Amino acid sequence: MKDTISLPRYSTAEVGFVADNPGNTLFHCHHQDHMDEGSAGLIIYG
Ligand SMILES: [Cu+2]
């Protein structure tokens, strides 16, 4: 199980997961300045 990945600048990653924890999950970069520029989102499922 893994909850963090490192990516080079301007790269992408495809992520698969088992949706077995309903509710809201914050998907985000760990650099605050990147989050401030929009590198964050909310995964929502019920
Ligand atoms: Cu970042």
mmCIF file of the protein (N, C-alpha, C, O) and its ligand, coordinates in Angstrom:
data_MODEL
# 
_entry.id   MODEL 
# 
loop_
_entity.id 
_entity.type 
_entity.pdbx_number_of_molecules 
1 polymer     1 
2 non-polymer 1 
# 
_entity_poly.entity_id                      1 
_entity_poly.type                           'polypeptide(L)' 
_entity_poly.nstd_linkage                   no 
_entity_poly.nstd_monomer                   no 
_entity_poly.pdbx_seq_one_letter_code       MKDTISLPRYSTAEVGFVADNPGNTLFHCHHQDHMDEGSAGLIIYG 
_entity_poly.pdbx_seq_one_letter_code_can   MKDTISLPRYSTAEVGFVADNPGNTLFHCHHQDHMDEGSAGLIIYG 
_entity_poly.pdbx_strand_id                 A 
# 
loop_
_entity_poly_seq.entity_id 
_entity_poly_seq.num 
_entity_poly_seq.mon_id 
_entity_poly_seq.hetero 
1 1  MET n 
1 2  LYS n 
1 3  ASP n 
1 4  THR n 
1 5  ILE n 
1 6  SER n 
1 7  LEU n 
1 8  PRO n 
1 9  ARG n 
1 10 TYR n 
1 11 SER n 
1 12 THR n 
1 13 ALA n 
1 14 GLU n 
1 15 VAL n 
1 16 GLY n 
1 17 PHE n 
1 18 VAL n 
1 19 ALA n 
1 20 ASP n 
1 21 ASN n 
1 22 PRO n 
1 23 GLY n 
1 24 ASN n 
1 25 THR n 
1 26 LEU n 
1 27 PHE n 
1 28 HIS n 
1 29 CYS n 
1 30 HIS n 
1 31 HIS n 
1 32 GLN n 
1 33 ASP n 
1 34 HIS n 
1 35 MET n 
1 36 ASP n 
1 37 GLU n 
1 38 GLY n 
1 39 SER n 
1 40 ALA n 
1 41 GLY n 
1 42 LEU n 
1 43 ILE n 
1 44 ILE n 
1 45 TYR n 
1 46 GLY n 
# 
loop_
_struct_asym.id 
_struct_asym.entity_id 
A 1 
B 2 
# 
loop_
_chem_comp.id 
_chem_comp.type 
_chem_comp.mon_nstd_flag 
ALA 'L-peptide linking' y 
ARG 'L-peptide linking' y 
ASN 'L-peptide linking' y 
ASP 'L-peptide linking' y 
CU  non-polymer         . 
CYS 'L-peptide linking' y 
GLN 'L-peptide linking' y 
GLU 'L-peptide linking' y 
GLY 'peptide linking'   y 
HIS 'L-peptide linking' y 
ILE 'L-peptide linking' y 
LEU 'L-peptide linking' y 
LYS 'L-peptide linking' y 
MET 'L-peptide linking' y 
PHE 'L-peptide linking' y 
PRO 'L-peptide linking' y 
SER 'L-peptide linking' y 
THR 'L-peptide linking' y 
TYR 'L-peptide linking' y 
VAL 'L-peptide linking' y 
# 
_pdbx_entity_nonpoly.entity_id   2 
_pdbx_entity_nonpoly.name        ? 
_pdbx_entity_nonpoly.comp_id     CU 
# 
_pdbx_nonpoly_scheme.asym_id         B 
_pdbx_nonpoly_scheme.entity_id       2 
_pdbx_nonpoly_scheme.mon_id          CU 
_pdbx_nonpoly_scheme.ndb_seq_num     1 
_pdbx_nonpoly_scheme.pdb_seq_num     101 
_pdbx_nonpoly_scheme.auth_seq_num    101 
_pdbx_nonpoly_scheme.pdb_mon_id      CU 
_pdbx_nonpoly_scheme.auth_mon_id     CU 
_pdbx_nonpoly_scheme.pdb_strand_id   A 
_pdbx_nonpoly_scheme.pdb_ins_code    . 
# 
loop_
_atom_site.group_PDB 
_atom_site.id 
_atom_site.type_symbol 
_atom_site.label_atom_id 
_atom_site.label_alt_id 
_atom_site.label_comp_id 
_atom_site.label_asym_id 
_atom_site.label_entity_id 
_atom_site.label_seq_id 
_atom_site.pdbx_PDB_ins_code 
_atom_site.Cartn_x 
_atom_site.Cartn_y 
_atom_site.Cartn_z 
_atom_site.occupancy 
_atom_site.B_iso_or_equiv 
_atom_site.pdbx_formal_charge 
_atom_site.auth_seq_id 
_atom_site.auth_comp_id 
_atom_site.auth_asym_id 
_atom_site.auth_atom_id 
_atom_site.pdbx_PDB_model_num 
ATOM   1   N  N  . MET A 1 1  ? 0.846   -1.176 0.000   1.00 0.00 ? 1   MET A N  1 
ATOM   2   C  CA . MET A 1 1  ? 0.000   0.000  0.000   1.00 0.00 ? 1   MET A CA 1 
ATOM   3   C  C  . MET A 1 1  ? 0.889   1.236  0.000   1.00 0.00 ? 1   MET A C  1 
ATOM   4   O  O  . MET A 1 1  ? 1.944   1.257  0.635   1.00 0.00 ? 1   MET A O  1 
ATOM   5   N  N  . LYS A 1 2  ? 0.458   2.252  -0.709  1.00 0.00 ? 2   LYS A N  1 
ATOM   6   C  CA . LYS A 1 2  ? 1.258   3.457  -0.869  1.00 0.00 ? 2   LYS A CA 1 
ATOM   7   C  C  . LYS A 1 2  ? 0.328   4.663  -0.829  1.00 0.00 ? 2   LYS A C  1 
ATOM   8   O  O  . LYS A 1 2  ? -0.751  4.622  -1.419  1.00 0.00 ? 2   LYS A O  1 
ATOM   9   N  N  . ASP A 1 3  ? 0.720   5.729  -0.151  1.00 0.00 ? 3   ASP A N  1 
ATOM   10  C  CA . ASP A 1 3  ? -0.138  6.907  -0.126  1.00 0.00 ? 3   ASP A CA 1 
ATOM   11  C  C  . ASP A 1 3  ? 0.587   8.165  -0.593  1.00 0.00 ? 3   ASP A C  1 
ATOM   12  O  O  . ASP A 1 3  ? 0.031   9.262  -0.541  1.00 0.00 ? 3   ASP A O  1 
ATOM   13  N  N  . THR A 1 4  ? 1.834   8.004  -1.051  1.00 0.00 ? 4   THR A N  1 
ATOM   14  C  CA . THR A 1 4  ? 2.598   9.149  -1.529  1.00 0.00 ? 4   THR A CA 1 
ATOM   15  C  C  . THR A 1 4  ? 3.442   8.714  -2.724  1.00 0.00 ? 4   THR A C  1 
ATOM   16  O  O  . THR A 1 4  ? 4.033   7.635  -2.710  1.00 0.00 ? 4   THR A O  1 
ATOM   17  N  N  . ILE A 1 5  ? 3.498   9.558  -3.763  1.00 0.00 ? 5   ILE A N  1 
ATOM   18  C  CA . ILE A 1 5  ? 4.384   9.295  -4.891  1.00 0.00 ? 5   ILE A CA 1 
ATOM   19  C  C  . ILE A 1 5  ? 5.171   10.564 -5.194  1.00 0.00 ? 5   ILE A C  1 
ATOM   20  O  O  . ILE A 1 5  ? 4.679   11.675 -4.997  1.00 0.00 ? 5   ILE A O  1 
ATOM   21  N  N  . SER A 1 6  ? 6.398   10.386 -5.674  1.00 0.00 ? 6   SER A N  1 
ATOM   22  C  CA . SER A 1 6  ? 7.227   11.519 -6.083  1.00 0.00 ? 6   SER A CA 1 
ATOM   23  C  C  . SER A 1 6  ? 7.191   11.622 -7.597  1.00 0.00 ? 6   SER A C  1 
ATOM   24  O  O  . SER A 1 6  ? 7.324   10.621 -8.300  1.00 0.00 ? 6   SER A O  1 
ATOM   25  N  N  . LEU A 1 7  ? 7.008   12.843 -8.097  1.00 0.00 ? 7   LEU A N  1 
ATOM   26  C  CA . LEU A 1 7  ? 6.931   13.065 -9.534  1.00 0.00 ? 7   LEU A CA 1 
ATOM   27  C  C  . LEU A 1 7  ? 7.881   14.172 -9.943  1.00 0.00 ? 7   LEU A C  1 
ATOM   28  O  O  . LEU A 1 7  ? 8.036   15.156 -9.219  1.00 0.00 ? 7   LEU A O  1 
ATOM   29  N  N  . PRO A 1 8  ? 8.524   14.024 -11.101 1.00 0.00 ? 8   PRO A N  1 
ATOM   30  C  CA . PRO A 1 8  ? 9.306   15.121 -11.637 1.00 0.00 ? 8   PRO A CA 1 
ATOM   31  C  C  . PRO A 1 8  ? 8.368   16.256 -12.068 1.00 0.00 ? 8   PRO A C  1 
ATOM   32  O  O  . PRO A 1 8  ? 7.171   16.042 -12.262 1.00 0.00 ? 8   PRO A O  1 
ATOM   33  N  N  . ARG A 1 9  ? 8.917   17.442 -12.214 1.00 0.00 ? 9   ARG A N  1 
ATOM   34  C  CA . ARG A 1 9  ? 8.115   18.587 -12.662 1.00 0.00 ? 9   ARG A CA 1 
ATOM   35  C  C  . ARG A 1 9  ? 7.397   18.287 -13.968 1.00 0.00 ? 9   ARG A C  1 
ATOM   36  O  O  . ARG A 1 9  ? 7.930   17.600 -14.840 1.00 0.00 ? 9   ARG A O  1 
ATOM   37  N  N  . TYR A 1 10 ? 6.208   18.798 -14.091 1.00 0.00 ? 10  TYR A N  1 
ATOM   38  C  CA . TYR A 1 10 ? 5.392   18.721 -15.313 1.00 0.00 ? 10  TYR A CA 1 
ATOM   39  C  C  . TYR A 1 10 ? 5.118   17.291 -15.768 1.00 0.00 ? 10  TYR A C  1 
ATOM   40  O  O  . TYR A 1 10 ? 4.904   17.050 -16.956 1.00 0.00 ? 10  TYR A O  1 
ATOM   41  N  N  . SER A 1 11 ? 5.124   16.358 -14.849 1.00 0.00 ? 11  SER A N  1 
ATOM   42  C  CA . SER A 1 11 ? 4.827   14.974 -15.197 1.00 0.00 ? 11  SER A CA 1 
ATOM   43  C  C  . SER A 1 11 ? 3.417   14.616 -14.722 1.00 0.00 ? 11  SER A C  1 
ATOM   44  O  O  . SER A 1 11 ? 2.769   15.390 -14.017 1.00 0.00 ? 11  SER A O  1 
ATOM   45  N  N  . THR A 1 12 ? 2.969   13.457 -15.112 1.00 0.00 ? 12  THR A N  1 
ATOM   46  C  CA . THR A 1 12 ? 1.653   12.979 -14.687 1.00 0.00 ? 12  THR A CA 1 
ATOM   47  C  C  . THR A 1 12 ? 1.780   11.578 -14.119 1.00 0.00 ? 12  THR A C  1 
ATOM   48  O  O  . THR A 1 12 ? 2.791   10.904 -14.316 1.00 0.00 ? 12  THR A O  1 
ATOM   49  N  N  . ALA A 1 13 ? 0.759   11.152 -13.423 1.00 0.00 ? 13  ALA A N  1 
ATOM   50  C  CA . ALA A 1 13 ? 0.707   9.801  -12.883 1.00 0.00 ? 13  ALA A CA 1 
ATOM   51  C  C  . ALA A 1 13 ? -0.733  9.320  -12.942 1.00 0.00 ? 13  ALA A C  1 
ATOM   52  O  O  . ALA A 1 13 ? -1.670  10.095 -12.752 1.00 0.00 ? 13  ALA A O  1 
ATOM   53  N  N  . GLU A 1 14 ? -0.894  8.042  -13.207 1.00 0.00 ? 14  GLU A N  1 
ATOM   54  C  CA . GLU A 1 14 ? -2.213  7.438  -13.157 1.00 0.00 ? 14  GLU A CA 1 
ATOM   55  C  C  . GLU A 1 14 ? -2.287  6.658  -11.851 1.00 0.00 ? 14  GLU A C  1 
ATOM   56  O  O  . GLU A 1 14 ? -1.409  5.852  -11.543 1.00 0.00 ? 14  GLU A O  1 
ATOM   57  N  N  . VAL A 1 15 ? -3.337  6.907  -11.094 1.00 0.00 ? 15  VAL A N  1 
ATOM   58  C  CA . VAL A 1 15 ? -3.459  6.307  -9.770  1.00 0.00 ? 15  VAL A CA 1 
ATOM   59  C  C  . VAL A 1 15 ? -4.725  5.459  -9.712  1.00 0.00 ? 15  VAL A C  1 
ATOM   60  O  O  . VAL A 1 15 ? -5.802  5.903  -10.110 1.00 0.00 ? 15  VAL A O  1 
ATOM   61  N  N  . GLY A 1 16 ? -4.586  4.257  -9.220  1.00 0.00 ? 16  GLY A N  1 
ATOM   62  C  CA . GLY A 1 16 ? -5.733  3.380  -9.003  1.00 0.00 ? 16  GLY A CA 1 
ATOM   63  C  C  . GLY A 1 16 ? -5.872  3.116  -7.519  1.00 0.00 ? 16  GLY A C  1 
ATOM   64  O  O  . GLY A 1 16 ? -4.878  3.008  -6.802  1.00 0.00 ? 16  GLY A O  1 
ATOM   65  N  N  . PHE A 1 17 ? -7.112  3.012  -7.061  1.00 0.00 ? 17  PHE A N  1 
ATOM   66  C  CA . PHE A 1 17 ? -7.309  2.709  -5.642  1.00 0.00 ? 17  PHE A CA 1 
ATOM   67  C  C  . PHE A 1 17 ? -8.628  1.995  -5.445  1.00 0.00 ? 17  PHE A C  1 
ATOM   68  O  O  . PHE A 1 17 ? -9.534  2.095  -6.272  1.00 0.00 ? 17  PHE A O  1 
ATOM   69  N  N  . VAL A 1 18 ? -8.728  1.275  -4.347  1.00 0.00 ? 18  VAL A N  1 
ATOM   70  C  CA . VAL A 1 18 ? -9.968  0.612  -3.961  1.00 0.00 ? 18  VAL A CA 1 
ATOM   71  C  C  . VAL A 1 18 ? -10.783 1.622  -3.160  1.00 0.00 ? 18  VAL A C  1 
ATOM   72  O  O  . VAL A 1 18 ? -10.342 2.096  -2.113  1.00 0.00 ? 18  VAL A O  1 
ATOM   73  N  N  . ALA A 1 19 ? -11.959 1.942  -3.651  1.00 0.00 ? 19  ALA A N  1 
ATOM   74  C  CA . ALA A 1 19 ? -12.807 2.951  -3.000  1.00 0.00 ? 19  ALA A CA 1 
ATOM   75  C  C  . ALA A 1 19 ? -13.589 2.312  -1.857  1.00 0.00 ? 19  ALA A C  1 
ATOM   76  O  O  . ALA A 1 19 ? -14.773 2.006  -1.996  1.00 0.00 ? 19  ALA A O  1 
ATOM   77  N  N  . ASP A 1 20 ? -12.915 2.116  -0.730  1.00 0.00 ? 20  ASP A N  1 
ATOM   78  C  CA . ASP A 1 20 ? -13.566 1.454  0.405   1.00 0.00 ? 20  ASP A CA 1 
ATOM   79  C  C  . ASP A 1 20 ? -13.567 2.318  1.668   1.00 0.00 ? 20  ASP A C  1 
ATOM   80  O  O  . ASP A 1 20 ? -13.676 1.804  2.781   1.00 0.00 ? 20  ASP A O  1 
ATOM   81  N  N  . ASN A 1 21 ? -13.444 3.639  1.484   1.00 0.00 ? 21  ASN A N  1 
ATOM   82  C  CA . ASN A 1 21 ? -13.462 4.551  2.627   1.00 0.00 ? 21  ASN A CA 1 
ATOM   83  C  C  . ASN A 1 21 ? -14.304 5.770  2.236   1.00 0.00 ? 21  ASN A C  1 
ATOM   84  O  O  . ASN A 1 21 ? -13.754 6.839  1.971   1.00 0.00 ? 21  ASN A O  1 
ATOM   85  N  N  . PRO A 1 22 ? -15.639 5.619  2.198   1.00 0.00 ? 22  PRO A N  1 
ATOM   86  C  CA . PRO A 1 22 ? -16.518 6.682  1.713   1.00 0.00 ? 22  PRO A CA 1 
ATOM   87  C  C  . PRO A 1 22 ? -16.329 7.996  2.469   1.00 0.00 ? 22  PRO A C  1 
ATOM   88  O  O  . PRO A 1 22 ? -16.008 8.025  3.656   1.00 0.00 ? 22  PRO A O  1 
ATOM   89  N  N  . GLY A 1 23 ? -16.544 9.075  1.727   1.00 0.00 ? 23  GLY A N  1 
ATOM   90  C  CA . GLY A 1 23 ? -16.422 10.404 2.325   1.00 0.00 ? 23  GLY A CA 1 
ATOM   91  C  C  . GLY A 1 23 ? -15.518 11.271 1.474   1.00 0.00 ? 23  GLY A C  1 
ATOM   92  O  O  . GLY A 1 23 ? -15.370 11.038 0.274   1.00 0.00 ? 23  GLY A O  1 
ATOM   93  N  N  . ASN A 1 24 ? -14.921 12.260 2.090   1.00 0.00 ? 24  ASN A N  1 
ATOM   94  C  CA . ASN A 1 24 ? -14.050 13.198 1.389   1.00 0.00 ? 24  ASN A CA 1 
ATOM   95  C  C  . ASN A 1 24 ? -12.589 12.885 1.678   1.00 0.00 ? 24  ASN A C  1 
ATOM   96  O  O  . ASN A 1 24 ? -12.209 12.675 2.830   1.00 0.00 ? 24  ASN A O  1 
ATOM   97  N  N  . THR A 1 25 ? -11.777 12.853 0.637   1.00 0.00 ? 25  THR A N  1 
ATOM   98  C  CA . THR A 1 25 ? -10.338 12.636 0.793   1.00 0.00 ? 25  THR A CA 1 
ATOM   99  C  C  . THR A 1 25 ? -9.601  13.738 0.050   1.00 0.00 ? 25  THR A C  1 
ATOM   100 O  O  . THR A 1 25 ? -9.864  13.982 -1.128  1.00 0.00 ? 25  THR A O  1 
ATOM   101 N  N  . LEU A 1 26 ? -8.690  14.395 0.727   1.00 0.00 ? 26  LEU A N  1 
ATOM   102 C  CA . LEU A 1 26 ? -7.904  15.458 0.105   1.00 0.00 ? 26  LEU A CA 1 
ATOM   103 C  C  . LEU A 1 26 ? -6.761  14.833 -0.688  1.00 0.00 ? 26  LEU A C  1 
ATOM   104 O  O  . LEU A 1 26 ? -5.968  14.059 -0.152  1.00 0.00 ? 26  LEU A O  1 
ATOM   105 N  N  . PHE A 1 27 ? -6.687  15.174 -1.952  1.00 0.00 ? 27  PHE A N  1 
ATOM   106 C  CA . PHE A 1 27 ? -5.632  14.722 -2.858  1.00 0.00 ? 27  PHE A CA 1 
ATOM   107 C  C  . PHE A 1 27 ? -4.773  15.951 -3.128  1.00 0.00 ? 27  PHE A C  1 
ATOM   108 O  O  . PHE A 1 27 ? -5.264  16.932 -3.687  1.00 0.00 ? 27  PHE A O  1 
ATOM   109 N  N  . HIS A 1 28 ? -3.489  15.913 -2.739  1.00 0.00 ? 28  HIS A N  1 
ATOM   110 C  CA . HIS A 1 28 ? -2.719  17.162 -2.779  1.00 0.00 ? 28  HIS A CA 1 
ATOM   111 C  C  . HIS A 1 28 ? -1.221  16.934 -2.881  1.00 0.00 ? 28  HIS A C  1 
ATOM   112 O  O  . HIS A 1 28 ? -0.704  15.854 -2.596  1.00 0.00 ? 28  HIS A O  1 
ATOM   113 N  N  . CYS A 1 29 ? -0.552  17.990 -3.297  1.00 0.00 ? 29  CYS A N  1 
ATOM   114 C  CA . CYS A 1 29 ? 0.905   18.038 -3.281  1.00 0.00 ? 29  CYS A CA 1 
ATOM   115 C  C  . CYS A 1 29 ? 1.359   18.369 -1.862  1.00 0.00 ? 29  CYS A C  1 
ATOM   116 O  O  . CYS A 1 29 ? 0.629   19.013 -1.108  1.00 0.00 ? 29  CYS A O  1 
ATOM   117 N  N  . HIS A 1 30 ? 2.551   17.931 -1.503  1.00 0.00 ? 30  HIS A N  1 
ATOM   118 C  CA . HIS A 1 30 ? 3.063   18.214 -0.165  1.00 0.00 ? 30  HIS A CA 1 
ATOM   119 C  C  . HIS A 1 30 ? 3.847   19.511 -0.089  1.00 0.00 ? 30  HIS A C  1 
ATOM   120 O  O  . HIS A 1 30 ? 4.356   19.855 0.977   1.00 0.00 ? 30  HIS A O  1 
ATOM   121 N  N  . HIS A 1 31 ? 3.956   20.236 -1.187  1.00 0.00 ? 31  HIS A N  1 
ATOM   122 C  CA . HIS A 1 31 ? 4.612   21.549 -1.171  1.00 0.00 ? 31  HIS A CA 1 
ATOM   123 C  C  . HIS A 1 31 ? 3.522   22.603 -1.035  1.00 0.00 ? 31  HIS A C  1 
ATOM   124 O  O  . HIS A 1 31 ? 2.659   22.716 -1.906  1.00 0.00 ? 31  HIS A O  1 
ATOM   125 N  N  . GLN A 1 32 ? 3.552   23.368 0.036   1.00 0.00 ? 32  GLN A N  1 
ATOM   126 C  CA . GLN A 1 32 ? 2.491   24.342 0.277   1.00 0.00 ? 32  GLN A CA 1 
ATOM   127 C  C  . GLN A 1 32 ? 2.348   25.330 -0.863  1.00 0.00 ? 32  GLN A C  1 
ATOM   128 O  O  . GLN A 1 32 ? 1.228   25.683 -1.234  1.00 0.00 ? 32  GLN A O  1 
ATOM   129 N  N  . ASP A 1 33 ? 3.466   25.788 -1.432  1.00 0.00 ? 33  ASP A N  1 
ATOM   130 C  CA . ASP A 1 33 ? 3.355   26.767 -2.521  1.00 0.00 ? 33  ASP A CA 1 
ATOM   131 C  C  . ASP A 1 33 ? 2.665   26.158 -3.733  1.00 0.00 ? 33  ASP A C  1 
ATOM   132 O  O  . ASP A 1 33 ? 1.980   26.869 -4.469  1.00 0.00 ? 33  ASP A O  1 
ATOM   133 N  N  . HIS A 1 34 ? 2.829   24.859 -3.955  1.00 0.00 ? 34  HIS A N  1 
ATOM   134 C  CA . HIS A 1 34 ? 2.137   24.186 -5.057  1.00 0.00 ? 34  HIS A CA 1 
ATOM   135 C  C  . HIS A 1 34 ? 0.642   24.075 -4.760  1.00 0.00 ? 34  HIS A C  1 
ATOM   136 O  O  . HIS A 1 34 ? -0.194  24.282 -5.640  1.00 0.00 ? 34  HIS A O  1 
ATOM   137 N  N  . MET A 1 35 ? 0.323   23.752 -3.532  1.00 0.00 ? 35  MET A N  1 
ATOM   138 C  CA . MET A 1 35 ? -1.097  23.694 -3.155  1.00 0.00 ? 35  MET A CA 1 
ATOM   139 C  C  . MET A 1 35 ? -1.739  25.063 -3.321  1.00 0.00 ? 35  MET A C  1 
ATOM   140 O  O  . MET A 1 35 ? -2.877  25.168 -3.778  1.00 0.00 ? 35  MET A O  1 
ATOM   141 N  N  . ASP A 1 36 ? -1.015  26.107 -2.951  1.00 0.00 ? 36  ASP A N  1 
ATOM   142 C  CA . ASP A 1 36 ? -1.538  27.469 -3.088  1.00 0.00 ? 36  ASP A CA 1 
ATOM   143 C  C  . ASP A 1 36 ? -1.821  27.796 -4.550  1.00 0.00 ? 36  ASP A C  1 
ATOM   144 O  O  . ASP A 1 36 ? -2.688  28.618 -4.848  1.00 0.00 ? 36  ASP A O  1 
ATOM   145 N  N  . GLU A 1 37 ? -1.098  27.160 -5.457  1.00 0.00 ? 37  GLU A N  1 
ATOM   146 C  CA . GLU A 1 37 ? -1.284  27.412 -6.890  1.00 0.00 ? 37  GLU A CA 1 
ATOM   147 C  C  . GLU A 1 37 ? -2.271  26.436 -7.523  1.00 0.00 ? 37  GLU A C  1 
ATOM   148 O  O  . GLU A 1 37 ? -2.473  26.460 -8.737  1.00 0.00 ? 37  GLU A O  1 
ATOM   149 N  N  . GLY A 1 38 ? -2.881  25.586 -6.717  1.00 0.00 ? 38  GLY A N  1 
ATOM   150 C  CA . GLY A 1 38 ? -3.962  24.742 -7.205  1.00 0.00 ? 38  GLY A CA 1 
ATOM   151 C  C  . GLY A 1 38 ? -3.670  23.258 -7.278  1.00 0.00 ? 38  GLY A C  1 
ATOM   152 O  O  . GLY A 1 38 ? -4.501  22.498 -7.773  1.00 0.00 ? 38  GLY A O  1 
ATOM   153 N  N  . SER A 1 39 ? -2.526  22.826 -6.805  1.00 0.00 ? 39  SER A N  1 
ATOM   154 C  CA . SER A 1 39 ? -2.194  21.408 -6.873  1.00 0.00 ? 39  SER A CA 1 
ATOM   155 C  C  . SER A 1 39 ? -2.844  20.653 -5.710  1.00 0.00 ? 39  SER A C  1 
ATOM   156 O  O  . SER A 1 39 ? -2.163  20.086 -4.855  1.00 0.00 ? 39  SER A O  1 
ATOM   157 N  N  . ALA A 1 40 ? -4.173  20.664 -5.705  1.00 0.00 ? 40  ALA A N  1 
ATOM   158 C  CA . ALA A 1 40 ? -4.928  19.967 -4.675  1.00 0.00 ? 40  ALA A CA 1 
ATOM   159 C  C  . ALA A 1 40 ? -6.344  19.734 -5.195  1.00 0.00 ? 40  ALA A C  1 
ATOM   160 O  O  . ALA A 1 40 ? -6.851  20.488 -6.026  1.00 0.00 ? 40  ALA A O  1 
ATOM   161 N  N  . GLY A 1 41 ? -6.953  18.700 -4.699  1.00 0.00 ? 41  GLY A N  1 
ATOM   162 C  CA . GLY A 1 41 ? -8.330  18.419 -5.082  1.00 0.00 ? 41  GLY A CA 1 
ATOM   163 C  C  . GLY A 1 41 ? -8.975  17.540 -4.036  1.00 0.00 ? 41  GLY A C  1 
ATOM   164 O  O  . GLY A 1 41 ? -8.317  17.031 -3.129  1.00 0.00 ? 41  GLY A O  1 
ATOM   165 N  N  . LEU A 1 42 ? -10.283 17.372 -4.180  1.00 0.00 ? 42  LEU A N  1 
ATOM   166 C  CA . LEU A 1 42 ? -11.027 16.559 -3.233  1.00 0.00 ? 42  LEU A CA 1 
ATOM   167 C  C  . LEU A 1 42 ? -11.611 15.363 -3.973  1.00 0.00 ? 42  LEU A C  1 
ATOM   168 O  O  . LEU A 1 42 ? -12.277 15.520 -4.996  1.00 0.00 ? 42  LEU A O  1 
ATOM   169 N  N  . ILE A 1 43 ? -11.356 14.165 -3.449  1.00 0.00 ? 43  ILE A N  1 
ATOM   170 C  CA . ILE A 1 43 ? -11.960 12.946 -3.974  1.00 0.00 ? 43  ILE A CA 1 
ATOM   171 C  C  . ILE A 1 43 ? -13.191 12.681 -3.113  1.00 0.00 ? 43  ILE A C  1 
ATOM   172 O  O  . ILE A 1 43 ? -13.090 12.513 -1.898  1.00 0.00 ? 43  ILE A O  1 
ATOM   173 N  N  . ILE A 1 44 ? -14.359 12.645 -3.766  1.00 0.00 ? 44  ILE A N  1 
ATOM   174 C  CA . ILE A 1 44 ? -15.615 12.482 -3.017  1.00 0.00 ? 44  ILE A CA 1 
ATOM   175 C  C  . ILE A 1 44 ? -16.386 11.284 -3.581  1.00 0.00 ? 44  ILE A C  1 
ATOM   176 O  O  . ILE A 1 44 ? -16.645 11.216 -4.782  1.00 0.00 ? 44  ILE A O  1 
ATOM   177 N  N  . TYR A 1 45 ? -16.742 10.359 -2.722  1.00 0.00 ? 45  TYR A N  1 
ATOM   178 C  CA . TYR A 1 45 ? -17.630 9.286  -3.129  1.00 0.00 ? 45  TYR A CA 1 
ATOM   179 C  C  . TYR A 1 45 ? -18.372 8.800  -1.890  1.00 0.00 ? 45  TYR A C  1 
ATOM   180 O  O  . TYR A 1 45 ? -17.906 8.992  -0.767  1.00 0.00 ? 45  TYR A O  1 
ATOM   181 N  N  . GLY A 1 46 ? -19.497 8.188  -2.090  1.00 0.00 ? 46  GLY A N  1 
ATOM   182 C  CA . GLY A 1 46 ? -20.298 7.804  -0.935  1.00 0.00 ? 46  GLY A CA 1 
ATOM   183 C  C  . GLY A 1 46 ? -20.687 6.371  -0.896  1.00 0.00 ? 46  GLY A C  1 
ATOM   184 O  O  . GLY A 1 46 ? -21.365 5.941  0.037   1.00 0.00 ? 46  GLY A O  1 
HETATM 185 CU CU . CU  B 2 .  ? 3.943   20.005 -6.068  1.00 0.00 2 101 CU  A CU 1 
# 
